[in-house]
């Protein structure tokens, strides 16, 4: 609620009532004559009318602000939204503000000389401000300040003008206006206005992420406001800001001061819980538990027992009473299902399993329960991320186990045969035992269920397995004699059961196992944060051959782990080994950089520099020399990614600059063969594909032309009596008809001309006999040249239609196509 306007309204009503009670009897005694009395009553009626209008407007305004306060209260005390920044006000409040503006407009239009004009201007401006019509609000505040400089409302109008600047995102002007308002209010001894200006300034700074300035403004405002009950929420906001800045002790004291301002129940509960939590985090666990015990006995907090019990459980865990805390967490997650407390309790249990018991499986299960207990809580989102990390750990652990077992049986195939024989013997003994003892009740029940499932349905279908998934289908492809149930069973077996161990290379399995262990070390270090386990897996992986890059990375991670464990000497030794064995790796370069030692040139930089030197020849127009330098570069650095660019540059230069199609095609084909996944290979593939299609089309045309010529020749030689209709428009056929059958020749020519005319005019009609369909080759011509590069002559636009801009010697990028970005190609 707008407290200043409410207090001022009550004061004015009380003041005017006193004046009326004193002056009214005197007026009655001093009045003589009906005219004077009529004049007085007319003026009094006017005064009463516009005063009632203003009174009703003020009442509507207060109701609207109360609606906004209710909406703010629904957000809860922990809401990060400042109290005076309400971008979405309730509809009822919005309607009331519109009515306030209408009523105040009547006062400003009809009673311009009344004593309530400044009140009406202020009330109108504030209503516009709440409706976010900041331009109109600014005009009203400035009108009040300009025409009523001596008004007692001047400072308040200036305060709201500052808020208007902030609403218009004029932050610097708003900040200056707030400070000027504070200065003038203090000068006029209006401490309440100054305090409100400090609070609004603090909210603005908090909204702009200037938390240090916001804390200072809140502190200054609270020092002026004293112990007013209405400032409890501002004190709470100050405490939260202190906590955000890491000032936990100051924040705890700020939360404690909230309790002295007689806050509402929700705010008191939040302040006490936050104070108890901060007391625990700052080491004063006894104080924290004492506060929580008092809250537990407070009848006002009966509906908040779950939050209090949760904080008590946190306190027990902080005291090292893990079993008691575990029991209390379990009680909370069962008692307060589908509530935020359950999500936090499951998360806390997961943390105990992970950090205390080192049981990552149960930790993952409880994180998953926390995620599902109350999905909208921040704890649930955090638990979901943690559950995902641990699920990744579990999958990788299972892969390591399966691969390790596979390696064992690959190395010791007789062990699997011995294990199977022992298992078969155990199964045989178990069957004999069951035959002697007879089936148990559970086995009989299971048999009855299987019998019921095996019965046929009325439509004749069996109720057994009806589908096979993709992995099972893959297994079944090589086992066509297996039944469907056997296929399912075989697909679920581990790798050492599904694979032919005699054909599995041990080195490949050993390498895969080393990579899996290396990845597990990374998960343990980066996600699970179990440093000893991470160290174990990295060392285990590096005992095998895992590749140069992974080995260098392993030394780097081992050094980081030793440093985190406090073993600085061992960490330095690992880094020295890294620099000695892999001096050109990025990890060794990082170590040297951290030690402020000279860093040797990177091999990638050397390769890129050599390529640029070769490419510079092409850019200067020295094409043959540039091609030779690029070929020498390919020989020197055959494994470099830049080789793909070198082949492409050679092909492009031969195609565009040297007009040598054969060399260009050779370079493109080499590029496609050696570097099929390179971005440079895309255009080369299109060129070669264009050539292939052209050659195919040319061969088809040759066959078609040979058949055509043979058929026409047979007609001309008299072997065929009638002319072939599909070739009727051939000049040779028409010439023969002209000599042998002039009438038919005229009819055919007339028909052909008519159909051609219809086609030219866009009229529907049949294709003339002997015409080739649109897009095919016309008779008597070749199939046309391909749109891309040809064996004999380069086209003006190569690459199957991909435009390549013209280049001149000396222009930058002459050896790189314009449609490929440099950084993308090298990546």
C-alpha positions in Angstrom: 0.0 0.0 0.0 1.1 3.6 -0.7 1.7 4.6 3.0 2.5 8.3 2.4 -0.7 9.0 0.5 -2.8 7.1 3.0 -1.4 9.0 6.0 -1.7 12.3 4.3 -5.4 11.7 3.4 -6.3 10.8 7.0 -4.5 14.0 8.2 -6.3 16.2 5.7 -9.7 14.8 6.6 -9.0 15.3 10.3 -7.8 18.8 9.7 -10.7 19.9 7.6 -13.2 18.4 10.1 -11.7 20.5 12.9 -11.9 23.6 10.8 -15.5 22.9 9.9 -16.5 22.4 13.5 -15.0 25.8 14.5 -16.1 28.0 11.6 -19.5 26.7 11.0 -21.2 28.2 14.2 -19.4 31.5 13.6 -20.7 31.6 10.1 -24.2 31.0 11.3 -24.0 33.8 13.8 -22.4 36.3 11.3 -24.5 35.6 8.3 -27.3 38.1 7.6 -29.4 38.0 4.5 -30.4 35.2 2.2 -28.1 36.2 -0.7 -25.0 35.7 1.4 -26.3 32.5 2.8 -27.1 31.2 -0.7 -23.6 32.1 -1.8 -22.1 30.3 1.1 -24.1 27.2 0.6 -23.3 27.1 -3.1 -19.6 27.3 -2.4 -19.9 24.7 0.3 -21.7 22.3 -2.0 -18.9 22.8 -4.6 -16.2 22.2 -2.0 -18.0 19.0 -0.8 -18.5 17.7 -4.4 -14.9 17.9 -5.5 -13.7 16.7 -2.0 -15.9 13.6 -2.4 -14.5 13.0 -5.9 -11.0 13.1 -4.5 -11.9 11.0 -1.5 -13.4 8.3 -3.8 -10.3 8.4 -6.1 -8.0 8.0 -3.1 -10.0 5.1 -1.9 -9.9 3.4 -5.3 -6.1 4.0 -5.5 -5.6 2.4 -2.0 -7.6 -0.6 -3.0 -5.6 -1.0 -6.2 -2.3 -0.9 -4.3 -3.7 -3.4 -1.8 -4.3 -5.8 -4.7 -0.7 -5.4 -5.9 0.5 -6.1 -2.3 -1.6 -9.3 -2.3 0.0 -10.4 -5.6 3.4 -9.6 -4.2 2.7 -11.6 -1.0 1.8 -14.6 -3.2 5.3 -14.6 -4.6 6.6 -15.2 -1.1 9.3 -13.5 0.8 12.0 -15.4 -1.1 11.0 -13.9 -4.4 13.8 -12.0 -6.1 11.4 -9.5 -7.7 11.7 -6.0 -6.0 8.5 -4.9 -4.4 8.0 -1.7 -6.5 8.8 -3.3 -9.8 5.5 -4.9 -10.9 5.4 -5.4 -14.6 2.1 -7.4 -14.5 -0.4 -5.8 -12.1 -3.7 -7.5 -11.4 -6.6 -6.7 -13.7 -8.8 -5.3 -10.9 -6.0 -2.9 -9.8 -5.6 -1.8 -13.4 -9.3 -1.0 -13.7 -9.2 1.0 -10.4 -6.2 3.1 -11.6 -8.2 4.0 -14.8 -11.1 5.1 -12.6 -8.7 7.1 -10.4 -7.5 9.0 -13.5 -11.0 9.7 -14.6 -12.1 11.1 -11.3 -9.0 13.2 -10.8 -9.4 14.6 -14.4 -12.8 16.0 -13.3 -11.1 17.9 -10.4 -8.4 19.2 -12.8 -11.0 20.3 -15.4 -13.7 21.8 -13.2 -12.0 22.9 -10.1 -8.6 24.3 -11.2 -8.4 26.7 -8.3 -9.2 24.2 -5.5 -6.8 23.2 -2.8 -6.8 19.6 -4.1 -5.2 20.2 -7.5 -1.7 19.2 -6.4 -3.2 16.0 -4.7 -5.1 15.2 -8.0 -1.9 15.7 -10.1 0.1 13.4 -7.8 -2.6 10.7 -7.7 -3.0 10.8 -11.5 0.7 10.6 -12.0 1.1 7.6 -9.7 -1.8 5.8 -11.4 -0.2 6.4 -14.8 3.1 5.0 -13.3 1.4 1.8 -12.2 -0.2 1.4 -15.6 3.4 1.8 -17.1 2.4 4.9 -19.0 5.5 6.6 -18.0 5.4 9.6 -20.4 2.0 10.7 -19.0 3.1 10.1 -15.5 6.2 12.2 -16.0 4.1 15.1 -17.3 1.9 15.1 -14.2 4.8 15.0 -11.7 6.5 17.9 -13.5 3.3 19.9 -13.6 3.0 19.6 -9.9 6.6 20.5 -9.3 6.4 23.5 -11.7 3.0 25.0 -10.6 3.2 24.1 -6.9 6.8 24.5 -5.8 5.7 25.2 -2.2 3.4 22.2 -2.0 4.1 19.7 0.7 3.8 17.1 -2.0 6.8 18.4 -4.0 9.3 15.9 -2.5 7.0 13.0 -3.1 6.3 14.0 -6.7 10.1 14.2 -7.2 10.4 10.7 -5.7 7.9 9.3 -8.2 9.5 11.2 -11.0 12.7 9.3 -10.2 10.9 6.0 -10.4 9.4 7.1 -13.7 12.9 7.7 -15.1 13.9 4.2 -14.0 10.7 2.7 -15.6 11.7 4.4 -18.9 15.2 2.8 -18.6 16.8 6.3 -18.1 19.0 4.8 -15.3 21.5 7.7 -15.0 18.8 10.3 -14.8 16.9 8.2 -12.3 20.0 7.8 -10.1 20.7 11.5 -10.1 17.0 12.4 -9.4 16.9 9.9 -6.5 20.0 11.5 -4.9 18.6 15.0 -5.4 15.3 13.9 -3.8 17.1 12.5 -0.8 19.1 15.7 -0.4 16.0 17.9 -0.6 14.0 15.6 1.7 16.7 15.6 4.4 17.0 19.4 4.1 13.2 19.7 4.6 13.4 17.1 7.4 11.2 14.7 5.5 13.0 11.5 6.6 10.2 9.2 5.4 10.5 10.6 1.9 14.3 10.2 2.0 13.9 6.6 3.3 11.5 5.8 0.5 13.9 7.3 -2.0 16.8 5.2 -0.6 14.6 2.0 -0.8 13.6 2.7 -4.4 17.2 3.5 -5.3 18.3 0.2 -3.7 15.7 -1.7 -5.7 16.9 -0.1 -8.9 20.5 -0.9 -8.2 19.5 -4.5 -7.3 17.6 -4.8 -10.6 20.7 -3.5 -12.5 22.9 -6.1 -10.7 24.8 -3.4 -8.7 24.4 -5.3 -5.4 27.0 -3.4 -3.5 25.3 0.0 -4.3 21.9 -1.6 -3.5 23.1 -2.8 0.0 24.4 0.7 0.8 21.1 2.3 -0.3 19.1 -0.1 1.8 21.3 0.5 4.8 21.0 4.3 4.5 17.2 4.1 4.1 16.7 1.8 7.1 18.8 4.1 9.3 16.4 6.9 8.4 13.2 4.8 8.7 13.9 3.6 12.2 12.0 0.6 13.4 8.8 1.0 11.4 7.0 -2.3 11.0 6.4 -1.6 7.3 10.1 -1.8 6.6 10.5 -5.5 7.5 10.3 -6.6 3.9 13.0 -4.1 2.9 15.2 -5.4 5.8 14.7 -8.9 4.5 15.7 -7.9 1.0 18.8 -6.3 2.5 19.7 -9.6 4.3 19.3 -11.5 1.0 21.6 -9.1 -0.8 24.2 -9.4 2.0 24.0 -13.2 1.6 24.4 -12.9 -2.2 27.6 -10.9 -1.7 29.0 -13.6 0.6 28.6 -11.5 3.8 27.1 -14.4 5.8 27.6 -13.0 9.2 26.1 -9.6 8.2 23.3 -11.4 6.4 22.5 -13.4 9.6 22.4 -10.2 11.7 20.1 -8.6 9.0 17.7 -11.6 9.1 17.7 -11.3 12.9 16.7 -7.6 12.7 13.7 -8.5 10.5 12.2 -10.2 13.6 12.4 -6.9 15.5 10.2 -5.2 13.0 7.1 -7.3 13.7 6.8 -8.9 10.2 3.9 -11.0 8.9 4.0 -14.8 9.5 5.4 -15.7 6.2 8.2 -13.2 6.4 9.0 -14.2 10.0 9.2 -17.8 9.1 11.5 -17.1 6.2 13.7 -14.8 8.2 14.1 -17.3 11.1 14.8 -20.2 8.7 17.4 -18.2 6.9 19.0 -17.1 10.2 19.2 -20.7 11.4 20.7 -21.8 8.2 23.4 -19.1 8.2 24.2 -19.7 11.8 24.8 -23.3 10.9 26.9 -22.4 7.9 29.0 -19.9 9.9 29.8 -22.6 12.6 27.3 -21.6 15.3 25.4 -24.9 15.1 24.2 -24.7 18.7 22.5 -21.4 18.0 21.0 -22.8 14.8 19.5 -25.9 16.5 18.1 -23.8 19.4 16.3 -21.5 17.0 14.9 -24.5 15.1 13.7 -26.2 18.3 11.8 -23.0 19.3 10.3 -22.8 15.8 9.2 -26.5 16.1 7.3 -25.7 19.3 5.7 -22.5 17.9 2.0 -23.2 17.1 2.1 -20.5 14.4 4.4 -22.8 12.4 2.3 -25.9 12.4 1.9 -25.8 8.6 5.6 -25.4 8.1 6.9 -28.4 10.1 8.5 -30.0 7.0 10.7 -27.0 6.3 11.8 -26.8 10.0 12.4 -30.6 10.2 14.5 -30.4 7.1 16.8 -27.7 8.6 17.1 -29.7 11.8 18.2 -32.7 9.7 20.8 -30.5 8.0 22.0 -29.4 11.4 22.4 -33.0 12.5 24.4 -33.9 9.4 26.6 -30.9 10.1 27.2 -32.1 13.6 28.4 -35.5 12.2 25.2 -37.3 13.4 24.8 -39.0 10.1 22.5 -41.8 11.2 20.1 -39.4 13.0 20.1 -37.1 10.0 19.5 -40.1 7.6 16.5 -41.2 9.7 15.0 -37.7 9.8 15.5 -37.3 6.0 13.7 -40.6 5.5 10.8 -39.5 7.6 10.5 -36.2 5.7 10.5 -37.8 2.2 7.7 -40.2 3.3 5.7 -37.7 5.3 5.8 -34.7 2.8 5.4 -36.5 -0.5 4.9 -34.3 -3.6 6.3 -31.2 -1.8 9.6 -29.3 -2.0 10.7 -30.8 1.3 10.6 -34.3 -0.1 12.8 -33.2 -3.1 15.4 -31.7 -0.7 15.3 -34.7 1.6 16.0 -37.2 -1.3 18.8 -34.9 -2.5 20.4 -34.8 1.0 20.2 -38.6 1.2 21.8 -38.9 -2.2 24.6 -36.6 -0.9 25.2 -38.8 2.1 25.3 -41.9 0.0 27.8 -40.2 -2.4 30.1 -38.4 0.0 29.9 -40.4 3.2 29.1 -44.0 2.2 30.7 -43.8 -1.3 27.7 -45.7 -2.6 27.2 -44.1 -6.1 24.4 -46.5 -7.1 22.1 -45.6 -4.2 23.1 -41.9 -4.6 22.0 -42.0 -8.2 18.7 -43.6 -7.2 17.9 -40.9 -4.6 18.9 -38.1 -7.0 16.4 -39.6 -9.4 13.7 -39.6 -6.7 14.5 -36.0 -5.9 14.1 -35.0 -9.5 10.6 -36.6 -9.6 9.4 -35.6 -6.1 8.8 -31.9 -6.9 9.9 -31.1 -10.4 9.7 -27.3 -10.2 12.0 -26.9 -7.2 15.6 -25.8 -7.8 16.8 -28.8 -5.8 15.0 -31.1 -8.2 16.8 -29.5 -11.2 20.1 -29.9 -9.4 19.4 -33.5 -8.5 18.5 -34.2 -12.2 21.9 -33.0 -13.3 23.6 -35.0 -10.6 21.6 -38.1 -11.5 22.6 -37.8 -15.1 26.3 -37.6 -14.2 26.0 -40.7 -12.0 24.0 -42.6 -14.7 26.9 -41.9 -17.1 29.3 -43.3 -14.5 27.2 -46.5 -14.1 27.0 -47.1 -17.8 30.7 -46.7 -18.2 31.4 -48.9 -15.2 29.2 -51.7 -16.8 31.1 -51.3 -20.1 34.4 -51.6 -18.3 33.3 -54.7 -16.5 32.0 -56.4 -19.7 35.1 -55.4 -21.7 37.4 -56.6 -18.9 35.6 -59.9 -18.7 35.8 -60.3 -22.5 39.5 -59.7 -22.4 40.0 -62.3 -19.7 38.2 -65.0 -21.7 39.9 -64.0 -25.0 43.2 -64.5 -23.2 42.0 -67.6 -21.3 39.4 -69.4 -23.5 39.7 -72.6 -21.6 38.5 -70.9 -18.5 35.1 -70.3 -20.1 34.8 -73.9 -21.1 35.7 -75.0 -17.5 33.2 -72.5 -16.1 30.4 -73.8 -18.4 31.1 -77.4 -17.5 31.0 -76.6 -13.8 27.8 -74.7 -14.2 26.3 -77.6 -16.2 27.3 -80.0 -13.4 25.7 -77.7 -10.8 22.5 -77.4 -12.9 22.4 -81.2 -13.2 22.7 -81.7 -9.4 20.0 -79.1 -8.9 17.6 -80.8 -11.3 18.1 -84.2 -9.6 17.5 -82.6 -6.2 14.2 -81.0 -7.5 13.0 -84.2 -9.0 13.5 -86.0 -5.7 11.8 -83.3 -3.7 9.1 -82.5 -6.2 8.0 -79.0 -7.3 7.4 -76.3 -4.7 4.2 -74.3 -4.4 5.8 -71.3 -6.1 7.0 -73.5 -9.0 3.5 -74.9 -9.5 2.0 -71.4 -9.5 4.6 -70.4 -12.1 3.7 -73.4 -14.3 0.0 -72.6 -14.2 0.8 -69.0 -15.2 2.9 -70.2 -18.2 0.2 -72.6 -19.2 -2.4 -69.9 -19.1 -0.2 -67.6 -21.3 0.4 -70.4 -23.8 -3.3 -71.0 -24.5 -4.5 -69.7 -27.9 -6.8 -66.7 -28.1 -10.2 -67.0 -29.9 -8.7 -65.5 -33.1 -6.0 -68.2 -33.1 -3.0 -66.1 -32.2 -0.4 -67.2 -29.7 0.2 -65.0 -26.7 3.9 -65.5 -26.7 6.6 -63.0 -27.9 5.2 -60.9 -30.7 8.1 -58.7 -31.7 11.9 -58.6 -31.9 13.8 -55.4 -31.2 16.8 -54.2 -33.3 19.6 -55.8 -31.3 17.8 -59.1 -31.2 17.1 -58.9 -34.9 20.9 -58.4 -35.5 21.7 -61.5 -33.4 19.0 -63.5 -35.2 20.4 -62.7 -38.6 23.4 -65.0 -38.0 21.3 -67.7 -36.1 18.5 -68.6 -38.4 18.0 -72.0 -36.7 17.3 -70.5 -33.3 13.8 -70.2 -31.9 12.5 -66.7 -31.0 12.9 -67.3 -27.3 16.5 -68.5 -27.9 17.2 -65.4 -29.9 16.0 -63.2 -27.1 18.1 -65.0 -24.6 21.2 -64.8 -26.8 20.8 -61.1 -27.4 20.8 -60.4 -23.6 24.0 -62.4 -23.1 27.3 -60.6 -22.5 29.8 -60.0 -25.3 32.0 -63.0 -24.4 28.9 -65.3 -25.0 27.8 -63.6 -28.2 31.1 -63.3 -29.9 33.5 -65.9 -31.4 36.4 -65.5 -29.0 38.8 -67.1 -31.5 38.3 -64.2 -33.9 38.5 -61.4 -31.4 42.0 -59.7 -31.4 43.2 -59.2 -27.8 45.0 -55.9 -28.6 41.8 -54.3 -29.8 40.0 -55.3 -26.7 42.9 -54.1 -24.5 42.9 -50.7 -26.3 39.1 -50.3 -25.9 39.4 -51.2 -22.2 42.2 -48.6 -21.7 40.1 -45.9 -23.4 37.1 -46.8 -21.2 39.3 -46.6 -18.1 40.7 -43.3 -19.2 37.1 -41.9 -19.7 36.2 -43.2 -16.3 39.1 -41.3 -14.8 37.7 -38.1 -16.4 34.3 -38.7 -15.0 35.6 -39.4 -11.5 37.7 -36.2 -11.6 35.3 -33.7 -13.4 31.8 -35.0 -12.3 32.0 -37.3 -9.4 34.9 -35.6 -7.7 36.4 -38.8 -6.2 40.1 -37.9 -6.7 41.5 -41.2 -5.5 39.4 -43.2 -7.9 40.2 -40.8 -10.7 43.9 -41.2 -10.0 43.5 -45.0 -10.0 41.7 -45.2 -13.4 44.2 -42.8 -15.1 47.1 -44.8 -13.9 45.4 -48.1 -15.0 44.7 -46.7 -18.4 48.2 -45.4 -19.0 49.7 -48.8 -18.4 48.4 -49.8 -21.9 48.8 -48.1 -25.2 46.1 -45.4 -25.4 47.6 -43.0 -28.0 49.9 -40.0 -27.7 47.2 -37.4 -27.1 45.5 -39.3 -24.3 48.7 -40.2 -22.6 49.7 -36.5 -22.6 46.3 -35.6 -21.3 46.6 -38.3 -18.6 49.9 -36.8 -17.3 48.2 -33.4 -17.1 45.2 -34.7 -15.2 47.3 -36.7 -12.8 49.3 -33.6 -12.0 46.1 -31.7 -11.3 44.8 -34.5 -9.1 48.0 -34.6 -7.1 47.8 -30.9 -6.6 44.2 -31.0 -5.5 45.3 -33.8 -3.0 48.0 -31.5 -1.6 50.9 -33.4 -3.2 52.7 -30.6 -4.9 56.0 -32.4 -5.4 54.3 -35.3 -7.1 52.3 -32.9 -9.3 55.5 -31.2 -10.4 57.1 -34.6 -11.2 54.1 -35.5 -13.4 54.3 -32.2 -15.2 58.0 -32.7 -15.8 57.3 -36.1 -17.3 54.7 -34.6 -19.5 57.0 -31.9 -20.9 59.8 -34.5 -21.4 57.7 -37.1 -23.3 55.3 -34.8 -25.2 56.9 -31.4 -25.6 54.7 -30.4 -28.5 51.4 -31.3 -26.9 49.0 -28.5 -25.9 49.2 -29.8 -22.3 52.9 -29.4 -22.1 52.6 -25.9 -23.6 50.1 -25.0 -20.9 52.5 -26.3 -18.2 55.3 -24.2 -19.6 53.0 -21.1 -19.8 51.9 -21.6 -16.2 55.6 -21.8 -15.1 56.4 -18.6 -17.1 58.9 -20.6 -19.2 59.5 -20.0 -23.0 57.1 -22.0 -25.0 58.4 -23.7 -28.2 56.6 -23.1 -31.5 53.5 -25.3 -31.9 53.8 -27.8 -34.7 50.4 -26.7 -35.9 51.7 -23.1 -36.2 54.7 -24.4 -38.1 52.5 -26.4 -40.6 50.2 -23.4 -41.1 53.2 -21.1 -41.7 54.6 -23.5 -44.3 51.3 -23.7 -46.1 50.9 -20.0 -46.2 54.4 -19.6 -47.8 53.4 -22.1 -50.5 50.0 -20.4 -51.0 51.7 -17.0 -51.3 53.2 -18.1 -54.6 49.8 -18.7 -56.0 48.5 -15.4 -54.8 51.4 -13.7 -56.6 50.5 -15.4 -59.8 53.5 -17.9 -59.7 51.2 -20.9 -60.4 53.6 -23.6 -61.3 56.0 -22.7 -58.5 53.1 -22.6 -56.1 51.9 -26.0 -57.2 55.4 -27.4 -56.7 55.6 -25.9 -53.2 52.2 -27.3 -52.3 53.2 -30.8 -53.5 56.4 -30.5 -51.4 54.3 -29.5 -48.5 52.1 -32.6 -48.9 55.2 -34.8 -48.9 56.6 -33.1 -45.7 53.4 -33.2 -43.7 51.4 -36.1 -45.1 49.3 -36.5 -41.9 48.4 -32.8 -41.6 44.8 -31.6 -42.1 46.2 -28.9 -44.3 47.0 -31.5 -47.0 43.3 -31.5 -48.0 43.5 -27.7 -48.6 46.7 -28.2 -50.5 45.2 -30.7 -52.9 42.1 -28.5 -53.3 44.3 -25.4 -54.0 46.2 -27.3 -56.7 43.0 -28.5 -58.4 41.5 -25.0 -58.3 44.6 -23.4 -59.7 44.8 -25.9 -62.5 41.1 -25.5 -63.3 40.8 -21.7 -63.2 44.3 -20.3 -63.8 46.2 -22.9 -65.9 43.2 -24.2 -67.8 44.6 -27.7 -67.3 41.6 -29.9 -66.9 43.5 -33.2 -66.6 45.7 -32.1 -63.7 42.7 -30.5 -62.0 40.7 -33.7 -62.1 43.6 -35.7 -60.9 44.0 -33.4 -57.9 40.3 -33.5 -57.1 40.2 -37.3 -57.3 43.2 -37.6 -55.0 41.5 -35.2 -52.6 38.3 -37.3 -52.6 40.2 -40.6 -52.1 42.5 -39.5 -49.3 40.3 -37.0 -47.5 36.6 -37.9 -48.2 35.3 -36.2 -45.0 37.1 -32.9 -45.6 35.0 -29.8 -46.4 37.3 -29.2 -49.4 36.2 -32.5 -50.8 32.6 -31.5 -51.2 33.1 -29.3 -54.3 35.6 -31.9 -55.8 32.9 -34.6 -55.4 30.4 -32.4 -57.2 32.8 -31.9 -60.1 33.6 -35.6 -60.5 30.0 -36.6 -60.2 29.1 -34.1 -63.0 31.7 -35.7 -65.2 30.4 -39.2 -64.4 26.8 -38.2 -65.3 28.0 -36.5 -68.5 29.9 -39.6 -69.7 26.9 -41.8 -68.8 24.6 -39.5 -70.8 27.0 -39.4 -73.7 27.1 -43.3 -73.9 23.3 -43.6 -73.7 23.0 -41.0 -76.5 25.5 -42.9 -78.7 23.4 -46.1 -78.4 20.2 -44.2 -79.1 21.7 -42.5 -82.1 23.0 -45.8 -83.5 19.6 -47.5 -83.2 18.0 -44.4 -84.9 20.4 -44.5 -87.8 19.9 -48.2 -88.3 16.1 -48.0 -88.4 16.1 -45.1 -90.8 18.6 -46.8 -93.1 16.4 -49.9 -93.2 13.5 -47.7 -94.3 15.5 -45.9 -97.0 16.8 -49.3 -98.3 13.2 -50.7 -98.5 13.6 -53.2 -95.8 10.8 -51.5 -93.9 7.8 -50.5 -96.0 6.4 -47.8 -93.7 8.4 -44.9 -92.3 9.2 -45.2 -88.6 6.8 -42.9 -86.8 9.1 -42.2 -83.9 11.6 -40.7 -86.3 9.1 -39.2 -88.8 10.6 -35.7 -88.4 14.1 -36.8 -89.3 15.3 -34.9 -92.4 16.3 -38.1 -94.2 12.8 -39.6 -93.7 11.0 -36.4 -94.8 13.2 -36.1 -97.9 12.4 -39.7 -98.9 8.7 -39.1 -98.4 8.8 -35.9 -100.5 10.1 -37.9 -103.4 8.1 -41.1 -103.1 4.7 -39.9 -101.6 4.3 -36.1 -101.9 0.7 -36.1 -100.6 1.6 -37.8 -97.4 4.6 -35.6 -97.1 2.4 -32.5 -97.2 0.0 -33.9 -94.6 2.9 -34.7 -92.2 4.5 -31.3 -92.6 1.1 -29.6 -92.0 0.5 -31.7 -88.9 4.0 -31.0 -87.6 3.7 -27.3 -88.2 0.3 -27.1 -86.4 1.6 -28.9 -83.4 4.7 -26.7 -83.2 2.4 -23.7 -83.4 0.2 -25.0 -80.6 3.3 -25.5 -78.4 4.6 -22.1 -79.1 1.2 -20.5 -78.1 1.1 -22.6 -74.9 -1.9 -24.6 -76.1 -2.2 -28.3 -75.0 -1.2 -30.7 -77.7 0.6 -34.0 -78.4 4.3 -34.1 -78.9 5.0 -34.2 -82.7 6.1 -37.6 -83.9 9.8 -38.0 -83.7 10.4 -35.1 -81.4 12.6 -35.6 -78.3 11.0 -34.8 -75.0 11.9 -31.4 -73.5 15.3 -31.6 -71.8 16.5 -34.5 -73.9 19.0 -34.3 -76.8 17.7 -33.0 -80.1 18.3 -35.2 -83.2 21.5 -34.6 -85.2 23.4 -33.1 -82.2 25.6 -34.3 -79.4 24.5 -34.6 -75.8 25.8 -31.2 -74.8 28.7 -30.5 -72.5 28.6 -31.1 -68.8 28.0 -28.0 -66.5 31.2 -28.9 -64.6 34.8 -29.5 -65.5 35.5 -31.5 -68.8 38.4 -33.6 -69.8 39.2 -31.4 -72.8 38.2 -27.9 -72.0 37.4 -26.1 -68.7 33.9 -24.5 -68.4 33.4 -20.8 -67.4 31.5 -21.9 -64.3 33.1 -25.0 -62.7 31.9 -27.2 -59.9 28.5 -28.3 -61.1 27.0 -24.8 -60.8 28.8 -23.5 -57.7 30.0 -20.0 -58.5 33.6 -19.2 -58.0 34.6 -15.5 -58.2 37.2 -14.3 -60.6 40.7 -14.0 -59.1 43.7 -12.0 -60.1 47.4 -12.7 -59.2 48.2 -11.0 -55.9 44.6 -11.0 -54.6 44.3 -12.5 -51.1 42.8 -15.9 -50.9 43.7 -16.8 -54.5 44.4 -20.4 -53.5 41.2 -20.8 -51.3 37.7 -21.0 -52.7 35.4 -18.1 -51.7 32.7 -20.3 -50.5 34.9 -22.0 -47.8 35.8 -20.1 -44.6 39.5 -20.4 -43.7 38.9 -21.3 -40.1 36.2 -23.8 -41.0 38.5 -25.6 -43.5 41.4 -25.9 -41.1 39.1 -27.1 -38.3 
